């Protein structure tokens, strides 16, 4: 798969790559100390529009159960360690990212 996602917990950045070429960098929110974002390599296994609750306009589920990349109804949280482990994005950013990556895209999460 040519496109892949790099998530840096420490810099609050999600970067979209096509092979070795950086396409775009997005600001994100990540997990709190007690519910930290899990590190490792996962894949996007599903997408759901308008998931309801705090998940904003879109949910992209990861191969680690109960974790995903999603929008937010609290845009002031972006850039902070506030989630229950998921990766939060601005709603317009998660829509753009979702349209750029298919299900099966690899997501590499690191500190």
C-alpha positions as CSV (number, residue, x, y, z in Angstrom):
1,X,0.0,0.0,0.0
2,X,1.5,3.3,-1.1
3,X,-0.2,5.6,1.4
4,X,0.4,5.4,5.1
5,X,-0.1,7.5,8.3
6,X,2.5,8.4,10.9
7,X,1.2,9.6,14.3
8,X,3.6,11.3,16.7
9,X,2.1,11.4,20.2
10,X,4.8,13.8,21.5
11,X,4.4,16.4,18.8
12,X,0.6,16.0,18.4
13,X,1.0,15.5,14.6
14,X,-0.5,13.1,12.1
15,X,1.4,13.0,8.9
16,X,0.1,11.4,5.6
17,X,2.7,9.9,3.4
18,X,2.7,8.5,-0.1
19,X,5.6,6.0,-0.1
20,X,8.4,8.4,1.2
21,X,6.7,11.6,0.2
22,X,5.0,13.7,2.9
23,X,1.6,14.8,1.6
24,X,0.2,16.7,4.6
25,X,0.6,17.3,8.3
26,X,-2.4,17.6,10.6
27,X,-2.6,18.7,14.2
28,X,-4.2,16.1,16.5
29,X,-5.2,15.4,20.1
30,X,-4.1,12.2,21.8
31,X,-4.7,10.2,24.9
32,X,-4.4,11.3,28.5
33,X,-1.7,9.8,30.8
34,X,-4.2,7.3,32.2
35,X,-5.7,6.5,28.8
36,X,-2.8,6.9,26.6
37,X,-2.8,6.4,22.8
38,X,-1.4,2.9,22.1
39,X,1.9,2.8,20.2
40,X,2.4,0.3,17.4
41,X,1.4,-0.4,13.8
42,X,-2.3,-0.8,13.0
43,X,-4.6,-0.6,10.0
44,X,-7.8,1.3,9.3
45,X,-10.5,-1.3,9.3
46,X,-13.7,0.7,8.9
47,X,-15.1,4.2,8.4
48,X,-18.3,5.6,9.7
49,X,-19.9,9.0,8.9
50,X,-21.8,10.8,11.6
51,X,-20.9,8.3,14.4
52,X,-22.6,10.5,17.1
53,X,-21.3,11.4,20.5
54,X,-18.0,13.1,20.8
55,X,-16.6,11.6,17.6
56,X,-17.3,14.6,15.3
57,X,-18.3,14.0,11.7
58,X,-16.3,10.8,11.0
59,X,-14.8,7.7,12.7
60,X,-12.0,5.6,11.2
61,X,-11.6,2.5,13.3
62,X,-8.2,1.0,13.8
63,X,-7.2,-2.7,14.0
64,X,-6.8,-2.2,17.8
65,X,-10.3,-2.6,19.1
66,X,-12.0,0.5,20.5
67,X,-9.4,2.9,19.1
68,X,-9.7,5.1,16.1
69,X,-9.0,8.4,14.3
70,X,-12.0,10.6,14.5
71,X,-13.3,14.2,14.4
72,X,-14.3,16.1,17.5
73,X,-17.1,18.3,18.8
74,X,-14.5,20.1,20.9
75,X,-12.0,21.7,18.5
76,X,-10.2,23.4,21.4
77,X,-8.9,20.0,22.5
78,X,-6.7,19.6,19.4
79,X,-3.0,19.8,20.3
80,X,-3.6,18.4,23.8
81,X,-3.5,15.1,25.6
82,X,-7.2,14.8,26.4
83,X,-8.7,11.7,24.7
84,X,-9.3,8.2,26.0
85,X,-6.6,7.0,23.6
86,X,-8.1,7.8,20.3
87,X,-6.6,10.3,17.8
88,X,-8.8,13.4,17.5
89,X,-8.7,15.7,14.5
90,X,-10.5,18.8,13.4
91,X,-13.7,17.7,11.6
92,X,-12.6,19.3,8.2
93,X,-9.2,17.5,8.6
94,X,-10.6,14.1,9.3
95,X,-12.9,14.4,6.3
96,X,-10.0,15.3,4.1
97,X,-7.8,12.5,5.4
98,X,-10.5,9.9,5.1
99,X,-11.0,10.8,1.4
100,X,-7.3,10.4,0.9
101,X,-6.8,6.9,2.5
102,X,-8.6,3.6,1.8
103,X,-9.5,1.0,4.4
104,X,-6.4,-1.1,4.9
105,X,-4.1,1.9,5.2
106,X,-1.3,1.4,7.7
107,X,-1.1,3.7,10.8
108,X,2.2,3.8,12.6
109,X,1.8,5.3,16.1
110,X,4.9,6.3,18.2
111,X,5.9,8.6,21.1
